[in-house]
């Protein structure tokens, strides 16, 4: 089965993405993305398929997946009914904005770690506390602190990887068609990112993709794991969060409108659904985190 090229919903200019997903099941299609991924199974169980290799997974398992490594987490449950899936993932593109840092002599060991672990690995259970703590620190930090915690995490992973086995044998699929297969969905997603501040409709983006709205919805959900509206809302909310942590006097309403929301009621509902708190609480948490490290 050919792996779908998946597009991770990130803001332009970001060097890494931390994403928490709470879904009925994990994304069900064999896929790959240009970003390497560290995934913590907070809740759920099933089978991870990497290339042609199977790995059972359960709550509190953590996996490192190489860039463009075909994989899928297939959900299952003990009773056949309840299979809620919750995960925290860290995505980063080693050939993207971080490439310059990885090329520095001081980061040679981390660059070597990424190169030699393209087949991925599972974090041994004895290192769960260490890595999960690193993930939580990264998830709760902002701006410069986020990047610092990220490199500390990579250093820990590099040390641990010496004691692990790869998730699959030598990469069976030569990624010669990566650029071709990913070109269409990347063009579509870049169009959304560039125009998210405007009143962007499903019909407009479907027309840009040269698809009917119905065909576009199926295509987009398959390649991005979420609906067009959810993807667009994530992009807008991330931009709102970026502006909320800047030192300016703009009101939350003004920022929300400038990022593409046309209803404050809808904005507040979407923001809390994605972030887990309201904008005021988010700013308070940010300031508390900031002051705690000063």
N, C-alpha and C positions, 0 to 999 in steps of 0.2 A: 504494500500500500504506500502510495506516495504521500509524503508529509506536506501538509499545508504550510505556506509561509504566513506566519502570524505577526501582527503588528501590535506591539506593546503600547498602550496609551500613555505617552509621555509628552511633556511640554517641550517646545523647542528651547534649546539652551541648557536643558538639564543633562547632567552627566550620569546620573543614576536615578532609579525609580524604586520607591518602596510602596508596595501595593498589598492591601489586605482584602481578601475575598471571602465573603460568606454566602454560599450558594447551596442549592439543593444537591448538586453533584459537582465534581470537578469538571473542567472543560473536557468534553468527550472525544475530541478529534486528535489524531496523530498530527503533530505540528512541530515547527521549529521557528526560532526567531533569532535575529542577529545578536541579541543580547545573551550573555551568560546569565544564569539564574541560580540563586540560592532559595530553596523553598522549604519552609517549615510547616509541616502538617499539624496545625493546631487542633483540628478535629476532623475525623473521618478515617476511613480505611479502604483498602482496595489493592490494586496491582499497578505498579509503574512499569510501562513498556518503554524500553530504550533500545532503538534499533530492533533486534529480534530477541532481546533478553528481557526476562520478567523478574520483577522484584516486588514482593509483598510490602505494603506500607501500612502504618497505623499512626495513631495519635502520637505526636512528639517525635516523629521521624523527621530528619532534615537531610535534604539532598542538594548536592551541587551539580548543575547541568552546564555543559560547555556551550559556547556560542554555536548556533545553528545545529544543535544536536536534536535529531528527531525524537520525540517523546510524547507520552500521554499518560495521565493519571486516571485510571479507570476505577470509579467508585464502586464499592460493594458495602453490604451491611450484614450484621449478624442475624437480624430478624427478617431481612428482605424488604423492609419498608423504610425504616429511619436511616438515612444516609446523608445527613447534613454535612457539608464540607466547608471547612474554614482553614485558611492558610495565610501566611505572610510571606511574600516574595520580595527579593531584592534583584532588580535587573540592572545590568550595566553592559555597555558595548565596549569591549576592549579595543576595538578598532575605530571607535568614535571619538568623542571629545576627551576621553581619558588617555588616548593613544600617546599623546605627547608626554604625559607624566610617566606612563609605563616605559617609555623609551629612555628616561633619565637613568643614569648609572646607579643612583641610589635606590631605584625601584626594580633593579634587574632581577632580584629574587622573586618579586611578585609577578613580573612579566614571564619569568620561567615557569612559575606555578600555573599560570593560565595556559601557557603553551603545552605543558606536559599533562594537563588534566582535561583535555578537550573531550574525553570520554566520560567525564563526571565521576562522582563517587558519593557514597552515603556516609554521613557523619557517625562515627562510632558512638554508642550510647553513653560511654563514659565522658564524652565531650559535650553532651547535650547542654548542660548548665552553662558551660563557658560560651558556646556559640549562641544559644538562645538569649543570653544576657547581652551579648554584643548586638544582636539583631534588635532587641528592645531599646538599647541605647541609641542605635542608629535611627530607629523609627521615631523616637521622641526628640531628636536633635534637629537643629536648623542650620542652614547655610554652611559656614566654615566648619562648625562642629560635626556636621553630617559627613563631610568629606574626610575629616580626621578619623571619625569612628569607622568609616568604611575601610580605610587602609589598615586600621587595627584589626578589623574583621578578616580582611584578606590575609594578613600576616598569620593570624590564628589558623585559618584554613590551610595555608601553605604548610605550616608545621604539621597539622593533623593529616594532610594528604599523604604524607610519607608512610603512614600506617594503614592505608586503605587500598582496596582493590577497585579498578575501574568498573563502571556500571555495565559496560559492554566491551566486546573485543574491539580491535582496531576499527575505526570508523568505516563502515561498509559502503556508505554512500558518498561518492565524491561530489562535492557541492559545486558542480559546474554551472548549474542553471539557477543558482540562488538569486542573482541579480534579475534575471528574466522573470522568474516565478514571483518574486516579491515586488516587482516594479509597479504593477497596477495598484495593489492595496496600499503601498507606500505613497504613491501619488495621490490617492484618494485621501489618506489620513493626513498628509501634508496640506492638502487643500482645506481640510477641516480645521487644522491647527492655525493656518494662516487667516482663516475667515471666521473663527469662533466668536469674535466680538460683534459680528453682524447678525442679523436675523436670518440664520441659516436653516433652511427647511429641508426635509427629507427629499422632496421632489427636486430641489435645486441640486443637491449632491448626487442624487441618482442620475439626473440628466448629465451632470459633469462626468459621471462614470460611464455614461452611455448604456444605462440599464433602466428597465422599468422599476418603479418603486418597490414592487413585490420582489423582483429578482435581486435588486440591490440589498434589501433587508436580509434575504437569505445569504447572499454572498458576504455581506459585512459581518453578520453574526458568526458565520463559519470561520472567517479569517481573523476576527478580533475578539471573539468570545463573549461579546456583549452587543446590545443593540446600538444602532446609530445614536439614539437619544442619550443612552447611558454613557457612551463614549464622549459625546459632545459635552454632556454635563460634567464629566470628570475633568476634561480639559479646562472648562470654564471655572470650575471650583478650584482647581490647582492654581490658576492665574489669580483668582481672588485671594487665595492664601498667600501667594507671593507678595501681593500688594498690601495685605493686612499686616505683614511683618516689616514693612518699610516705614520709615519715619516721615509720615505726611499727615495732613489734617483732613483728608477726604473722608466722607462718611461711608459707612458700609453700604448704604443704598446706592451712592454714587459709584462705588467700586463695582457693585453687582451689575448695575446697568452698563457700565463701561466694558464689562467682560462678556456681555451678550445676553444677560437675563433681562426679561421684559416684565417680570412680576416679582415683587419682593416676597410675596407669600410663597410662590413657587421656589424662589431662591432659597429661602430659609428652610423649606422642606427638603430640597435637594442637598443643601449644604450639610444638614444634620444627618441625612441618610448616608452620605459619602464619608464625612469626617467623623461623625459620631457625637458631635456637640454643635452648639450654635456658634456663630461668628464671634460673639462677645467672649464666650468661654474659651474659644480657640486662641484669641489674642491674650487672654489672661494666662493660659497655660504656656504660651510662647514666652511671655514676659517672666513668668516664674522660672522657666527653664533657663532663660538668658541670665537672669540675676543669680541663679544658683551656681553659675560657672564663673561669675565675675569675681 
